[in-house]
Every structure is written in structure tokens, then in C-alpha cells.
Amino acid sequence: MTLEGIIRPSDVILVSGGARGITAQCVIRLAEQARCKFILLGRSSADGLEPGWIKDTHSEADIKQRLMEDMKSSGEKPTLQKIQEAFKSLLAKREIKETLTAIKRAGGYAEYVSVDITNGPQLAEKITETTSRLGPVTGIIHGAGNLADKLIEKKSINDFETVFSTKINGLENLLHTVPVSQLNFLVLFSSIVGFFGNIGQADYAMANEILNKTAHFIKHKFPSCHVLSIGWGPWDSGMVTPELKKAFEERDVQVIPADVGASILVNELLPSKNTAAQVIVGNAPARPAEDTSSELRQYEIHRKLTLDANPFLNDHRIGEHAVLPATCAATWVASACEQLYPGYVFFSIDTYKVLKGIVFDEQLADEYVLDLKEIAKSQSGEIDFEAVIWSKNQKGRKIYNYSLRVRLVKESPAMPVDPAFNLTSMTGAQIIPGDLLYKNGTLFHGPAFQGVEEVLQVSPGKLITKCSLPKLDEKMQGQFTVQTGNPFIYDAIVQSLLIWAQRYYQAPCLPSYMERLEQYKAIPFGETIYVTLDVTSQSETAVLGDLTVQDATGQSYVWIKGLQGTISPRLKNLIGSHNSAN
């Protein structure tokens, strides 16, 4: 990962908030990669030499003691507020000096400019003065920001202005001084709070979401400029105390190591990343389930699906056309339900019917509609939905694509454990390598769905597979990014039915109905799972079975009852193999 040739040594990057904190970490990493020039903007003053009597003092207690002694010796009455202000000023100057030194050591060059970026005329004057020496600005990183965390009813106008003006007025002033038309890139430091929200940070969330939307607008208006808003999660920096880090862990919020965050910024500036205007770095904080109204509501959600927006579809083709996996439709519904009720999680699906699958051909509808109808709510924390995905054909006639029922719960039940589950009994001469099944046509799936590693056992009544699917790049996931349900891993699970049908009927099989699915725990990418298919019914046209998905200790991730696959010899010319999976 290098920026050589992308950012030249002659380039000048303007960075707000760039001399301290996480922005400084990113600038130092950029200096290592690009060896260019930086103008670092900050409110702190860096003027004046550090007095000799405090140079070698580093502990907070010792520094404050010496500051107090200096105030007394100069006839000034030391107060806690004065000492704290002097202490913060001293640390700021030290950090600025350390950042400038680190940039120089990395091969770059930086000048620090003390300025309030919310003061437009002052900002323009100081940038003009500095660029007359260094050259025109070719890139901007807007990393400045303030916090004033309080519940919204306790916030003052001044609190709002403190938070809002630095992010929004500051960006406006930067772009008035340096027009976007002369920039190679513009990076805005946003926050996951702008995407997910957070208690006590209504103003901060609003400001960061404006940055996100601004990035989309500017990218559309100036396509030649690499524009990006990065929604950072919390960094493992000085601001994150051990107590705060523990609080994040309790809420399942991952803290970003400083070196990882800086590397992510560098990576996002590569030309190959110039596609999305907004990225999220971090995870959604866990939220307690809210009390729900007893009122039963209905929703209508519209979605346009395209092949270009979903690269994974090229790995799921029947003949020449890409086909939406049934698992994608199901997880679309489950995720939509979860988004309506933060804090609740998807638990089960009932009576899932594939009525007319979505094929990406000339008949692809302009949009697909998800109708959600709440049918039950319980005091114990369960919400049941009835869902239908439909579209209209070219003649305007309504076509039903999928129907199912979904249940959300406040907390998933504990993972059941099968004490009889024994991996050692599954090894033997029957083992079939998964890659052979994808090569010989038993399975038609491309790399995004190639999760079957081995077939461990196969018989007329049972099939056991070992599965694991490497993490799929989010860009590859398209409009079906993994949330609680993972459609890509679920597809690998369902492939058990296809393998069995090919072996015993030498014909392709596609899932068409499922009686019930229960998910006790989400299956992460890279996790090794064992899928046991118990065949309960079979004929020349269909196979019906129950599936249990477990880890190596016998704990169940997922249980599926009544999964039906339609066996279709007519599909032999399009998918599948004429050879049994030997």
C-alpha cells in the first residue's frame, strides 16, 4: 500500500485539526508514504519556547506543581482553573512540536498555523500567506471537531454552536478559501455517530451527517476530485481512557488502534477506492431494545436492484443470467425489520416461499417493493412480520417474488448443544473436497459463495458438510451487506441440498420453500461450521430436509426445518453436473 505517484512531493495538503490527536497520526503516516508538504491548522498557540524549568517534566502532577510555583513567583494567584488551562496549553504545544518533528523525520515538511477555522477572513489571510511560500493546496483533510456531550434538553445554543460551527462552518470557510476545482482529493473526518446516532450527541450527529451528505454532493459535482467522508469509530488514543474503553466494550463498540486507523486513511486515498463518497470504520453500538407500541403498523419499502450495484451476482448465474439468491431476499427482509426496531434482532423465518425469483435479464423490474405488515407483538419482546416482495412486469401486472414471516426478539435464545455431535465419527473414505464440487459442476457457484470445504458424509438419508467462507469485501456485497443475517454463508449452507440431489438424482436442485428457520447466533465470515442435512422426503421432482448448523463443539448456530428443493432435469443444460459427486 503506497501513495507514490498519487500524492507528489510538491503537493500541499491542508489539514484542519492536523497537529494533534488522530488527525496528526494520519498526517504522519501520509508523510511516510508521500513525503509531501502539509499546512496544519489548529486553534492552539504554538508560539514561545518552553521554559527551562519545565522542559524535562512529564508527569501531570509534577507539571502542575511547577506551574503553580511559577504563578506564585510571578505574583499571580494560582487557581485550579488557571493551572488546568496552563497545563492544557503546555501539552498542546508539546504535541504540536512532536507532530512537526515526526513529519520531518518521515520525510515530509509541515508548517503549523494557529487559526480559528470558523473565522473566514482570518483563515483566508493565513492560508494565502502560507501558500505563497509552499505552493497551492492540492488536497484537504478536514479533521477538526469539538464535543459538548449533554442530553438534548440540557444543551444550550452555545453548546450547539461549539460543535456545529467547527465541523460545518469550518468546512465552508476552507472551501471558500481553496476551491474544490483545484483539489485532487477532499477527505472529511466524520463519525459513526452521524450514521448510528448516540445519546447526548444530537448536535455532533447532525454535524457529521451534514459532512456525509456534503461529500456525496461534492463528489457528484466534481467527479475528478477524490471525495470521501470517513465515519470513524472511537480511536484507541489519549482521549479514550481505560474507563471509557471498558464502557465501549460493554456496548460492543470496537476501538480502532491508531496504526490501523492511519493505514485505513492511506488505503482510502488509493485510486481503486475512489468509488464510495462515504465509508464507515467501526461497528454499530449495541442498543437496548426499546419498548414498542402495541399498535400494529405496515410499511412499504422500495428498492432498485442492478447487476452493477451487486458484484457478487456474477458468482450466482444460472446459464447466462445472474439470479438473486433466495438467501439475499430473506436477509433483506430480516434486516429491514431490524432497522425498524433498533435493539431487536432477527430470530426466525416461517413459511418462506420463492414465488418468482429475481433474474437480472431484460425482464428485470424497475424497482422491487417490500411490503411489511406487523401481525403480532408480545409483552415478552417478540415482533412478528408478514412480508411480501413484489414487482411489476413490463405490462404493469403485479408479480409476487417472495413471501415469508419474520420474527424479531429482544434477545436470542441460548445456542442449543447436541451432546451426541462427534466430529471424529465423520471422517473416512467418503470425504469429498469442496473445490471438486465447484469445478465439476455439482455446484454452479462462483468464489463469493464457495463456502463448502468438504463433504464429510453422504448417504440416501443424510449429508454432512464442513463449511467456511472467507470475508467478502463490502464493495462485493453490494446492496446486501451483512448484518445479523449473512446471505452468503446461508447460501453455502443450502448447497447441501444441491449436492445431495446431484448425487442421487443426477439433476440440479434449487430451493423453493422453507417451513422454518431459527438463528441462535450470527455466523461470522471465516468461522468453520458443520452442516447436517437429514433428508425427510424425496421424489423425482423434489427433496425435503432438515438442517442443523453447528460449530466443532456441537453448539447450534442455525436450525432449519422443511427446506424444500425443486429438482429440475431441465436445468441440466444451464447448471449442475451429469456426474454424481464421487
C-alpha positions as CSV (number, residue, x, y, z in Angstrom):
1,M,0.0,0.0,0.0
2,T,1.8,3.1,-1.2
3,L,0.8,6.6,-2.4
4,E,3.9,7.0,-4.5
5,G,2.9,8.8,-7.8
6,I,-0.6,9.6,-6.4
7,I,0.5,12.4,-4.0
8,R,3.7,14.0,-5.2
9,P,6.4,15.6,-3.0
10,S,5.4,19.0,-4.4
11,D,1.8,18.6,-3.3
12,V,0.5,20.7,-0.5
13,I,-2.1,19.2,1.8
14,L,-4.2,21.4,4.1
15,V,-5.3,19.7,7.3
16,S,-7.6,21.2,9.9
17,G,-7.1,19.8,13.4
18,G,-4.0,18.2,11.9
19,A,-1.3,18.9,14.5
20,R,-2.9,16.9,17.4
21,G,-4.8,13.7,18.1
22,I,-5.9,11.2,15.5
23,T,-5.6,13.6,12.6
24,A,-1.9,14.0,13.4
25,Q,-1.5,10.3,13.4
26,C,-2.9,10.2,9.9
27,V,-0.7,13.0,8.7
28,I,2.4,11.4,9.9
29,R,1.5,8.2,8.1
30,L,0.8,10.2,4.9
31,A,4.2,11.9,5.3
32,E,5.8,8.4,5.4
33,Q,4.1,7.4,2.2
34,A,4.1,10.6,0.1
35,R,6.8,12.9,1.6
36,C,4.8,15.9,0.6
37,K,4.1,19.3,2.3
38,F,1.4,20.0,4.9
39,I,-0.3,23.1,6.3
40,L,-1.6,22.1,9.7
41,L,-4.4,24.3,11.2
42,G,-5.3,24.4,14.8
43,R,-6.7,26.8,17.5
44,S,-3.8,26.2,19.9
45,S,-1.0,28.6,20.0
46,A,2.5,27.2,19.3
47,D,4.3,30.4,20.0
48,G,7.1,30.8,22.6
49,L,9.8,28.5,23.8
50,E,9.1,26.1,26.7
51,P,10.6,27.4,29.9
52,G,13.8,25.6,31.0
53,W,12.3,24.9,34.4
54,I,9.6,22.6,33.0
55,K,11.3,21.0,29.9
56,D,12.2,17.7,31.5
57,T,9.0,17.4,33.5
58,H,6.4,14.9,32.2
59,S,4.0,13.7,34.9
60,E,0.8,15.6,35.2
61,A,1.3,16.1,39.0
62,D,4.8,17.5,38.6
63,I,3.9,19.8,35.7
64,K,1.0,21.3,37.6
65,Q,3.2,21.7,40.7
66,R,5.8,23.7,38.7
67,L,3.1,25.8,37.0
68,M,1.7,26.7,40.4
69,E,5.1,27.6,41.7
70,D,5.8,29.8,38.7
71,M,2.5,31.6,39.1
72,K,3.3,32.3,42.8
73,S,6.8,33.5,42.0
74,S,5.4,36.0,39.4
75,G,2.9,37.3,41.9
76,E,-0.1,35.6,40.3
77,K,-2.7,33.8,42.4
78,P,-2.8,30.2,41.2
79,T,-6.3,28.7,40.9
80,L,-7.4,25.3,39.8
81,Q,-8.8,26.7,36.6
82,K,-5.7,28.7,35.8
83,I,-3.4,25.8,36.4
84,Q,-5.6,23.5,34.3
85,E,-5.6,26.0,31.4
86,A,-1.8,26.4,31.6
87,F,-1.4,22.6,31.7
88,K,-3.6,22.1,28.6
89,S,-1.7,24.8,26.7
90,L,1.6,23.3,27.5
91,L,0.6,19.8,26.4
92,A,-0.9,21.2,23.2
93,K,2.4,23.0,22.4
94,R,4.3,19.8,23.1
95,E,2.1,17.7,20.9
96,I,2.3,20.2,18.0
97,K,6.1,20.2,18.2
98,E,6.2,16.4,18.3
99,T,3.9,16.2,15.3
100,L,6.1,18.6,13.3
101,T,9.2,16.7,14.2
102,A,7.6,13.3,13.3
103,I,6.6,14.6,9.9
104,K,10.1,15.9,9.2
105,R,11.5,12.6,10.4
106,A,9.1,10.7,8.0
107,G,10.4,12.7,5.0
108,G,7.7,15.4,4.8
109,Y,7.5,19.1,5.6
110,A,4.9,20.8,7.7
111,E,4.1,24.3,8.9
112,Y,1.7,24.9,11.8
113,V,-0.8,27.8,11.5
114,S,-2.7,28.9,14.6
115,V,-6.1,30.0,13.4
116,D,-9.8,29.6,14.2
117,I,-11.3,28.0,11.1
118,T,-14.7,29.4,11.9
119,N,-13.3,32.9,11.2
120,G,-13.4,33.0,7.4
121,P,-11.4,36.2,6.8
122,Q,-8.7,35.3,9.2
123,L,-8.4,31.8,7.7
124,A,-8.2,33.1,4.2
125,E,-5.5,35.6,5.1
126,K,-3.3,33.0,6.9
127,I,-3.7,30.3,4.2
128,T,-2.9,32.8,1.4
129,E,0.3,33.8,3.3
130,T,1.4,30.2,3.8
131,T,0.6,29.0,0.2
132,S,2.7,31.9,-1.2
133,R,5.7,30.1,0.2
134,L,4.7,26.4,-0.2
135,G,2.5,26.4,-3.3
136,P,-1.2,25.9,-4.0
137,V,-3.2,23.5,-1.9
138,T,-3.9,20.2,-3.8
139,G,-5.7,18.2,-1.1
140,I,-7.7,18.9,2.1
141,I,-8.3,16.8,5.2
142,H,-10.9,18.3,7.4
143,G,-10.4,16.7,10.8
144,A,-11.2,19.5,13.3
145,G,-14.1,18.9,15.7
146,N,-15.5,19.7,19.1
147,L,-17.7,17.9,21.6
148,A,-20.2,19.2,24.1
149,D,-22.0,16.0,25.2
150,K,-25.3,16.6,27.0
151,L,-28.8,15.3,26.8
152,I,-30.6,17.4,24.2
153,E,-32.9,19.1,26.8
154,K,-29.8,20.3,28.6
155,K,-27.9,21.7,25.6
156,S,-27.5,25.4,25.2
157,I,-27.2,27.4,21.9
158,N,-23.6,27.9,22.7
159,D,-23.1,24.1,23.1
160,F,-24.6,23.6,19.6
161,E,-22.5,26.4,18.0
162,T,-19.3,25.0,19.5
163,V,-19.9,21.6,18.0
164,F,-21.7,22.6,14.8
165,S,-19.6,25.6,13.6
166,T,-16.2,23.8,13.7
167,K,-17.4,21.0,11.5
168,I,-19.7,22.8,9.1
169,N,-18.7,26.5,9.1
170,G,-15.1,25.4,9.2
171,L,-15.6,23.3,6.1
172,E,-17.4,26.1,4.3
173,N,-14.6,28.5,5.1
174,L,-11.9,26.0,3.9
175,L,-13.7,25.6,0.6
176,H,-14.3,29.3,0.1
177,T,-10.5,29.8,0.5
178,V,-9.4,26.8,-1.5
179,P,-11.9,25.9,-4.3
180,V,-12.7,22.2,-4.9
181,S,-11.8,22.6,-8.6
182,Q,-8.1,22.8,-7.7
183,L,-8.1,19.8,-5.4
184,N,-7.1,16.2,-6.1
185,F,-8.8,15.0,-3.0
186,L,-11.0,16.1,-0.2
187,V,-11.3,13.9,3.0
188,L,-13.8,14.8,5.7
189,F,-13.4,13.2,9.2
190,S,-17.0,12.3,10.2
191,S,-18.1,9.8,12.9
192,I,-20.2,6.7,13.2
193,V,-22.3,8.9,15.4
194,G,-23.5,10.7,12.3
195,F,-24.7,7.3,10.9
196,F,-25.9,5.5,14.0
197,G,-26.6,8.3,16.4
198,N,-25.7,8.4,20.1
199,I,-27.2,9.6,23.4
200,G,-26.0,13.1,24.3
201,Q,-24.6,13.8,20.9
202,A,-27.5,15.1,18.8
203,D,-25.6,18.1,17.6
204,Y,-22.5,16.1,16.9
205,A,-24.5,13.5,15.0
206,M,-26.2,16.3,12.9
207,A,-22.9,17.9,12.1
208,N,-21.3,14.7,11.0
209,E,-24.3,13.6,8.9
210,I,-24.1,17.0,7.1
211,L,-20.4,16.2,6.3
212,N,-21.6,12.8,4.9
213,K,-24.2,14.4,2.6
214,T,-21.8,17.2,1.6
215,A,-19.3,14.5,0.4
216,H,-22.0,13.0,-1.8
217,F,-22.9,16.4,-3.2
218,I,-19.3,17.5,-4.0
219,K,-18.4,14.1,-5.5
220,H,-21.3,14.4,-7.8
221,K,-20.5,17.9,-8.8
222,F,-16.7,17.4,-9.1
223,P,-16.2,13.8,-10.3
224,S,-12.5,14.4,-10.9
225,C,-11.9,15.0,-7.2
226,H,-11.5,12.1,-4.9
227,V,-14.1,13.0,-2.2
228,L,-14.7,10.9,0.9
229,S,-16.3,11.2,4.2
230,I,-15.0,8.7,6.8
231,G,-17.3,7.8,9.6
232,W,-14.7,6.9,12.3
233,G,-15.5,4.9,15.3
234,P,-13.5,5.7,18.5
235,W,-9.8,5.6,18.2
236,D,-7.5,4.0,20.8
237,S,-5.9,7.3,21.6
238,G,-5.3,9.5,24.6
239,M,-9.0,10.6,24.6
240,V,-10.1,7.0,25.2
241,T,-9.3,6.4,28.9
242,P,-9.3,2.8,30.3
243,E,-12.7,3.6,31.8
244,L,-14.1,4.8,28.5
245,K,-12.6,1.8,26.7
246,K,-14.3,-0.5,29.1
247,A,-17.6,1.3,28.6
248,F,-17.2,0.8,24.8
249,E,-16.5,-2.9,25.3
250,E,-19.7,-3.2,27.3
251,R,-21.6,-1.7,24.4
252,D,-19.8,-3.9,21.9
253,V,-18.1,-0.9,20.3
254,Q,-14.7,-1.8,18.8
255,V,-11.9,0.7,19.4
256,I,-9.7,1.4,16.4
257,P,-5.9,1.1,17.0
258,A,-4.1,4.3,15.9
259,D,-1.8,2.5,13.4
260,V,-4.8,0.7,11.9
261,G,-6.8,3.9,11.5
262,A,-3.9,5.8,9.9
263,S,-3.4,2.9,7.5
264,I,-7.1,2.9,6.6
265,L,-6.9,6.6,5.6
266,V,-3.9,6.0,3.4
267,N,-5.7,3.0,1.8
268,E,-8.8,5.0,1.1
269,L,-6.8,7.6,-0.9
270,L,-5.7,5.0,-3.4
271,P,-7.4,5.4,-6.9
272,S,-9.1,2.0,-6.6
273,K,-11.0,3.3,-3.6
274,N,-12.4,6.3,-5.5
275,T,-16.0,4.9,-5.7
276,A,-17.8,5.5,-2.5
277,A,-18.3,9.0,-1.1
278,Q,-18.9,7.7,2.4
279,V,-17.4,4.8,4.4
280,I,-17.9,3.6,8.0
281,V,-14.9,2.5,10.0
282,G,-16.2,0.7,13.1
283,N,-19.3,-1.1,14.2
284,A,-22.8,0.0,15.4
285,P,-23.0,0.3,19.1
286,A,-25.4,-2.2,20.8
287,R,-28.7,-0.6,21.7
288,P,-31.1,-1.7,24.3
289,A,-34.4,-2.8,22.8
290,E,-37.0,0.0,23.1
291,D,-40.5,-0.6,24.4
292,T,-42.8,-0.9,21.5
293,S,-46.3,0.4,20.9
294,S,-49.0,-2.2,20.8
295,E,-50.2,-0.7,17.5
296,L,-49.6,-2.9,14.5
297,R,-48.1,-1.0,11.6
298,Q,-47.5,-1.5,7.9
299,Y,-44.5,-0.4,5.8
300,E,-43.7,-0.2,2.1
301,I,-40.1,-0.2,1.1
302,H,-38.9,0.4,-2.4
303,R,-35.6,-0.7,-3.8
304,K,-33.9,-0.6,-7.2
305,L,-31.7,-3.6,-7.9
306,T,-29.0,-3.6,-10.6
307,L,-26.3,-6.0,-11.5
308,D,-23.6,-3.3,-11.4
309,A,-24.5,-2.4,-7.8
310,N,-24.2,-6.0,-6.7
311,P,-20.9,-7.5,-8.0
312,F,-21.5,-10.8,-6.1
313,L,-24.3,-11.7,-8.6
314,N,-21.7,-12.6,-11.2
315,D,-20.9,-15.6,-8.9
316,H,-24.5,-16.7,-8.9
317,R,-25.5,-17.3,-12.5
318,I,-27.9,-19.8,-14.0
319,G,-26.9,-20.0,-17.6
320,E,-26.0,-16.6,-18.8
321,H,-28.2,-14.6,-16.3
322,A,-27.4,-13.7,-12.8
323,V,-30.1,-14.7,-10.3
324,L,-30.6,-13.2,-6.8
325,P,-30.0,-16.0,-4.2
326,A,-33.1,-16.7,-2.2
327,T,-31.0,-16.1,0.9
328,C,-30.4,-12.5,-0.1
329,A,-34.2,-11.8,-0.4
330,A,-34.7,-13.4,3.1
331,T,-31.9,-11.4,4.8
332,W,-33.1,-8.2,3.1
333,V,-36.5,-8.7,4.8
334,A,-34.9,-9.6,8.2
335,S,-32.5,-6.6,8.1
336,A,-35.4,-4.2,7.2
337,C,-37.3,-5.4,10.2
338,E,-34.3,-4.9,12.5
339,Q,-33.8,-1.4,11.2
340,L,-37.4,-0.6,12.2
341,Y,-36.8,-1.7,15.8
342,P,-33.2,-0.9,17.0
343,G,-32.2,-3.2,19.8
344,Y,-34.2,-6.1,18.4
345,V,-32.6,-8.9,16.5
346,F,-33.8,-11.3,13.8
347,F,-34.5,-14.8,15.2
348,S,-36.8,-16.8,12.9
349,I,-38.3,-17.2,9.4
350,D,-41.5,-19.1,8.7
351,T,-43.3,-20.3,5.5
352,Y,-40.7,-18.8,3.1
353,K,-41.8,-19.2,-0.5
354,V,-39.8,-18.5,-3.6
355,L,-42.6,-17.5,-5.9
356,K,-40.8,-16.0,-8.9
357,G,-37.1,-15.3,-8.3
358,I,-35.4,-12.2,-9.4
359,V,-33.4,-12.7,-12.6
360,F,-31.1,-10.0,-13.9
361,D,-32.2,-10.1,-17.6
362,E,-34.2,-7.9,-19.9
363,Q,-37.3,-8.6,-17.7
364,L,-35.7,-7.1,-14.6
365,A,-38.2,-4.8,-12.9
366,D,-37.6,-1.0,-12.5
367,E,-38.0,-1.5,-8.7
368,Y,-38.9,-4.1,-6.1
369,V,-41.3,-3.4,-3.3
370,L,-41.1,-4.9,0.2
371,D,-44.5,-4.9,2.0
372,L,-44.1,-5.4,5.7
373,K,-47.1,-6.0,7.9
374,E,-46.8,-6.4,11.7
375,I,-49.1,-9.2,12.7
376,A,-48.2,-9.7,16.4
377,K,-46.4,-8.1,19.3
378,S,-45.9,-9.7,22.7
379,Q,-45.0,-8.3,26.1
380,S,-42.1,-10.7,26.3
381,G,-40.4,-8.8,23.4
382,E,-41.3,-10.6,20.2
383,I,-42.5,-8.9,17.0
384,D,-43.9,-10.9,14.1
385,F,-44.0,-9.6,10.5
386,E,-45.6,-10.8,7.3
387,A,-43.5,-9.9,4.3
388,V,-44.0,-9.9,0.6
389,I,-41.6,-8.8,-2.1
390,W,-43.3,-7.9,-5.4
391,S,-42.7,-6.0,-8.6
392,K,-44.5,-5.2,-11.8
393,N,-43.7,-6.7,-15.2
394,Q,-43.4,-4.6,-18.4
395,K,-47.1,-4.8,-18.9
396,G,-47.7,-3.3,-15.4
397,R,-49.0,-6.6,-14.0
398,K,-48.1,-7.3,-10.3
399,I,-45.6,-10.2,-9.9
400,Y,-45.1,-11.7,-6.5
401,N,-41.4,-12.7,-6.0
402,Y,-41.1,-13.9,-2.4
403,S,-43.3,-14.3,0.8
404,L,-42.3,-15.1,4.3
405,R,-42.8,-14.4,8.0
406,V,-40.1,-12.9,10.2
407,R,-39.8,-12.8,14.0
408,L,-37.6,-10.3,15.9
409,V,-36.7,-10.8,19.6
410,K,-35.1,-8.6,22.3
411,E,-32.6,-11.4,22.9
412,S,-31.8,-14.5,21.0
413,P,-32.2,-17.8,22.9
414,A,-29.0,-19.6,24.0
415,M,-27.4,-21.8,21.4
416,P,-28.6,-25.4,21.8
417,V,-25.9,-28.0,22.3
418,D,-26.0,-31.5,20.8
419,P,-24.1,-33.8,23.1
420,A,-24.1,-36.6,20.5
421,F,-22.3,-34.4,18.0
422,N,-18.9,-36.1,17.2
423,L,-16.5,-34.9,14.6
424,T,-14.3,-38.0,14.7
425,S,-17.1,-40.2,13.5
426,M,-17.4,-38.1,10.3
427,T,-14.0,-38.8,8.9
428,G,-13.5,-41.6,6.4
429,A,-13.2,-42.6,2.8
430,Q,-16.4,-40.7,1.8
431,I,-14.8,-37.3,2.2
432,I,-15.2,-35.2,-1.0
433,P,-13.2,-31.9,-1.4
434,G,-15.4,-28.9,-1.8
435,D,-13.3,-27.4,-4.6
436,L,-14.0,-30.5,-6.7
437,L,-17.8,-29.9,-6.4
438,Y,-17.3,-26.3,-7.7
439,K,-15.0,-27.5,-10.5
440,N,-17.1,-30.5,-11.8
441,G,-20.4,-28.6,-12.0
442,T,-22.1,-30.2,-9.0
443,L,-22.3,-26.7,-7.6
444,F,-22.5,-23.7,-10.0
445,H,-21.4,-21.0,-7.5
446,G,-18.5,-18.6,-8.0
447,P,-16.0,-17.6,-5.3
448,A,-18.4,-15.3,-3.3
449,F,-20.4,-18.4,-2.4
450,Q,-17.8,-21.2,-2.4
451,G,-18.2,-22.0,1.3
452,V,-18.3,-25.8,1.2
453,E,-14.9,-27.1,2.2
454,E,-15.6,-30.8,2.3
455,V,-18.4,-33.3,2.2
456,L,-17.8,-35.5,5.3
457,Q,-20.6,-38.0,5.0
458,V,-23.2,-38.7,2.3
459,S,-26.0,-41.4,2.3
460,P,-29.5,-41.7,1.0
461,G,-30.8,-40.1,4.2
462,K,-28.0,-37.8,5.3
463,L,-25.3,-35.4,4.1
464,I,-22.8,-33.6,6.3
465,T,-20.6,-30.8,5.1
466,K,-17.8,-28.7,6.6
467,C,-18.2,-25.0,5.6
468,S,-16.3,-21.8,5.9
469,L,-16.5,-18.6,3.8
470,P,-13.7,-16.0,3.8
471,K,-14.7,-12.4,4.5
472,L,-16.2,-10.8,1.4
473,D,-15.2,-7.2,0.6
474,E,-18.1,-4.9,1.4
475,K,-18.0,-3.5,-2.1
476,M,-18.5,-7.0,-3.4
477,Q,-21.5,-7.4,-1.1
478,G,-23.3,-4.5,-2.9
479,Q,-26.8,-3.8,-1.6
480,F,-26.8,-6.9,0.6
481,T,-24.1,-6.0,3.2
482,V,-24.0,-8.5,6.0
483,Q,-25.9,-7.5,9.2
484,T,-27.4,-10.1,11.6
485,G,-28.1,-12.5,8.8
486,N,-25.3,-13.5,6.3
487,P,-26.9,-14.4,2.9
488,F,-23.5,-15.6,1.5
489,I,-22.9,-18.1,4.3
490,Y,-26.6,-19.1,4.3
491,D,-26.3,-19.9,0.6
492,A,-23.3,-22.2,1.3
493,I,-25.4,-24.0,3.9
494,V,-28.3,-24.5,1.5
495,Q,-25.9,-26.0,-1.1
496,S,-26.1,-29.3,0.9
497,L,-29.4,-29.9,-0.7
498,L,-28.0,-29.3,-4.2
499,I,-25.1,-31.7,-3.5
500,W,-27.4,-34.4,-2.3
501,A,-29.8,-34.0,-5.4
502,Q,-26.9,-34.2,-7.8
503,R,-25.6,-37.4,-6.2
504,Y,-28.9,-39.3,-6.1
505,Y,-30.9,-37.8,-9.0
506,Q,-28.1,-36.5,-11.2
507,A,-30.1,-33.3,-11.7
508,P,-29.9,-29.7,-10.5
509,C,-31.9,-28.7,-7.5
510,L,-33.0,-25.1,-6.4
511,P,-34.5,-24.1,-3.1
512,S,-38.2,-23.2,-3.4
513,Y,-39.7,-23.4,0.1
514,M,-38.7,-23.4,3.8
515,E,-41.0,-24.2,6.7
516,R,-39.0,-22.6,9.4
517,L,-35.5,-21.3,10.3
518,E,-34.2,-20.3,13.7
519,Q,-30.9,-18.4,14.1
520,Y,-29.4,-18.5,17.6
521,K,-26.2,-16.7,16.8
522,A,-24.9,-14.9,13.7
523,I,-22.3,-16.9,11.7
524,P,-19.2,-14.7,11.1
525,F,-17.1,-14.9,8.0
526,G,-14.2,-17.3,8.4
527,E,-16.0,-19.4,11.0
528,T,-15.8,-23.2,10.5
529,I,-19.3,-24.7,10.7
530,Y,-20.7,-28.2,10.2
531,V,-24.0,-28.6,8.3
532,T,-26.0,-31.8,8.8
533,L,-28.8,-32.4,6.3
534,D,-31.4,-35.0,7.3
535,V,-33.5,-35.9,4.2
536,T,-37.1,-36.4,5.3
537,S,-38.8,-36.8,1.9
538,Q,-37.7,-37.3,-1.7
539,S,-39.0,-37.8,-5.2
540,E,-38.1,-37.3,-8.8
541,T,-39.2,-33.6,-8.6
542,A,-38.4,-32.5,-5.0
543,V,-36.3,-33.2,-1.9
544,L,-37.2,-32.1,1.6
545,G,-34.9,-32.0,4.5
546,D,-34.0,-30.5,7.9
547,L,-30.6,-28.9,8.5
548,T,-28.6,-28.2,11.7
549,V,-25.6,-25.8,11.6
550,Q,-23.1,-26.3,14.4
551,D,-19.6,-25.5,15.5
552,A,-17.0,-28.1,16.4
553,T,-18.4,-28.4,20.0
554,G,-21.9,-29.1,18.8
555,Q,-23.4,-25.7,19.6
556,S,-26.1,-24.8,17.1
557,Y,-25.9,-21.6,15.1
558,V,-29.0,-22.3,13.0
559,W,-31.7,-24.9,12.7
560,I,-33.8,-25.3,9.5
561,K,-36.9,-27.4,9.2
562,G,-38.6,-28.4,6.0
563,L,-36.2,-26.9,3.4
564,Q,-37.5,-28.0,0.0
565,G,-35.6,-28.1,-3.2
566,T,-37.2,-28.5,-6.6
567,I,-35.3,-31.0,-8.7
568,S,-35.3,-29.9,-12.4
569,P,-33.6,-32.0,-15.1
570,R,-34.5,-29.2,-17.5
571,L,-31.8,-27.1,-15.8
572,K,-29.0,-29.6,-16.7
573,N,-28.0,-27.6,-19.7
574,L,-27.6,-24.5,-17.6
575,I,-26.2,-25.7,-14.2
576,G,-25.1,-28.8,-12.5
577,S,-23.2,-31.9,-13.5
578,H,-24.3,-35.2,-15.0
579,N,-21.8,-36.9,-12.8
580,S,-22.6,-37.9,-9.2
581,A,-20.4,-36.2,-6.5
582,N,-17.9,-39.1,-6.1
